[in-house]
Amino acid sequence: METPSQSKTKVAPYITPQGQKRLSEELSYLWKVKRPQVTRAVAEAAAMGDRSENAEYIYGKKQLRQIDSRIRFLAKRLSELIVVDRIPKDTSKVFFGAWVEIEDTEGNVNRYRIVGPDEFDPEKDFISIDSPMAKALLNRAEGDEVVVRRPDGNAVFVVTSISYHSAKKSKSSKVQER
């Protein structure tokens, strides 16, 4: 039996090709550029003498541990991810990678892309497939009413459009900028 500290929340293993590229580039940058820079700085700080009171050395070692931790995480995560690079057969429903436009009961329109948990980005309107909003939208079609459970109460939306291309934000004045 697992204790609460042992149980881990499962996250979807899906990622878009763009998300995979971004994570791979971050891993490459950390391994080939950032880690060697910090390693050189630590070596220079170590050459200054007493390491016990050498703030640059102590900080550099801490930075190296953080970089190494991120490198391990990215390498492991990239090996576990499933890249979803195809459009579903039924494009009339919401699946991973979809751009979904929804309207609330007050007429406010928002547009979101359903992506993997490693690539969610509120500024780009990318929401994680594991989020309550995405879970409520999955397998829905245009015209469907969706109820999203929120801490402050349920919210009701209607799906107004679904697309599977690298859509830019709609220029419609009704679409809220986020």
N, C-alpha and C positions, 0 to 999 in steps of 0.2 A: 504494500500500500504506500502511495506517495504522500509525503507531508506537503503542506502548502509551499514550503520553500523549495521542494524538489519539482513540483509541477510547473510546467512551462506552458504559456499560452501558445497554441499553434497559430502560426501565421501562414497565409497562403503562399505557396512556393512559386507563384507566377510573377513574371516580369515582362515588360515590353522590350523589343529590341533596343529602343532608345535608352531605357533604364539599364539594361545590361551593359550597353556601351559606356554609360556614365559611370557605373560601378567599376567596370574594367579599367577605365581611364584613371579613376581615383586610385585603384590598387597599383597601377603602373607608376603613377606619379609618386605615391608614397614610397614604393620600393626602389625606384630608380633615381628619384630626385630628392625628396624630402629626407628620407632616412640617411642617405650618404651625407647630406648637408649637416644634419644634427650629429651624426657620428664624428665628422671632422671637428665640429665645434666642441664636442665632449672631449675628444683627444687633445685639442688645444688647451681646454680648461684644465685637464688632468696634468698637462705638462707644466702648469703654473705652480705646482707644489701641493701643499696640504689640501686634500680633497674634503676633509670633514667640515671645513668652513668656507669652501669654495662654492658660492651661490650659483655661478655659471655651470659648474660641473654637476651640482645637485639638480638644478633645473633641467639641464640637458639630459641627464639620465632619466628624469621623470618624463620628459618629452619622448625619449626613445621608447620607454615602456608603453606610452599611449599610442605611438605610431605602430609599434609591434602588435599591440592588441587590435588595433583597427585593421592591420594587414591580415592577421589571423582570421578576424571576423569576416572580412571581405572575401578572402580566399575560400573559406568554408561556405559562406552564403552563396557565392557564385557557383560553386559545385553542386549546390542543392536546388538552384532555381530552374524553373521550366520557362523557356522563352516562348511566348505566345506571339507568333508573327503572321498569323493568318486571320482572315475575316471569317466569322462563323457562317455556316450555310444559311441560317435563318437570321437575316439582318433586321427583321422586324421586331426582334426582341433584344433586351439589354443583356449583354454578356461582357466578359473581360475585354478591356480596350475600347469600349464604346464611349462616344461622346453623347451625353444625355442632357436634354433641356427639359427642365421641370418648371411648373408654375404653381405658386402657393395660392391659398384661398383669397389673398389680397391682390392677386394679379402680378406679383413680383416674379420675374423669370430669372432663373440661374442655369448655368451650363457647367457640367462636370464631366471629367473623363475618369473612368474606372480603371485604376492601375494597381500594381502590386504594392504591398506595404513598404517596400524599400524605395519607392519613387513618389509617394504622395507629396504634394506641394500645393498648399492653399493658394499661393500667389498665381499659380498656373491653372488653378481649378482642378487639380488632380486629386481624386479621393481614393483612399485605399479600399480594395475589394473587401477588406475585413471591417470597414466602418459600418455603423448602423444604416447610414444613408445608402451606401452601395448594396448592402444586404437586402434592403427593402426594394431597391430598383432591379435587382437581378431577375431575369426571366419575365420582366414586364414589357408591355408593348405600348405604342402611342395610344393615348386616350385612357390608359389605366390609371386608377387612383392608387396612390401609395401612401401608407401611414408609416411615419418614422417615429419610433419611440425615442424621446429625449428626456433628460432629467427634469426639465421644466414642463413636461407634458408632451402629448403626441402632436405631431405636425402632419398636415395632410397636403399632398402635392398631386399634380396630374402630370404625367409624362407627355410632353408636347412634341418632342422629336428625338430620334435616335440616328446616329451616323457612326461610321467606322473609318473615317479618314483623319488625317492630321489636321483637324479643323482649327481654324483661328477663331477667336471670340467673335460672336455675332456683333455686328455694328448696330443692331436694333437698340433704340433708345430705351426699350423696356428691359433689356438685359442689364442686370446690376453688375457694375464693375466691382470686383472683390479685391 
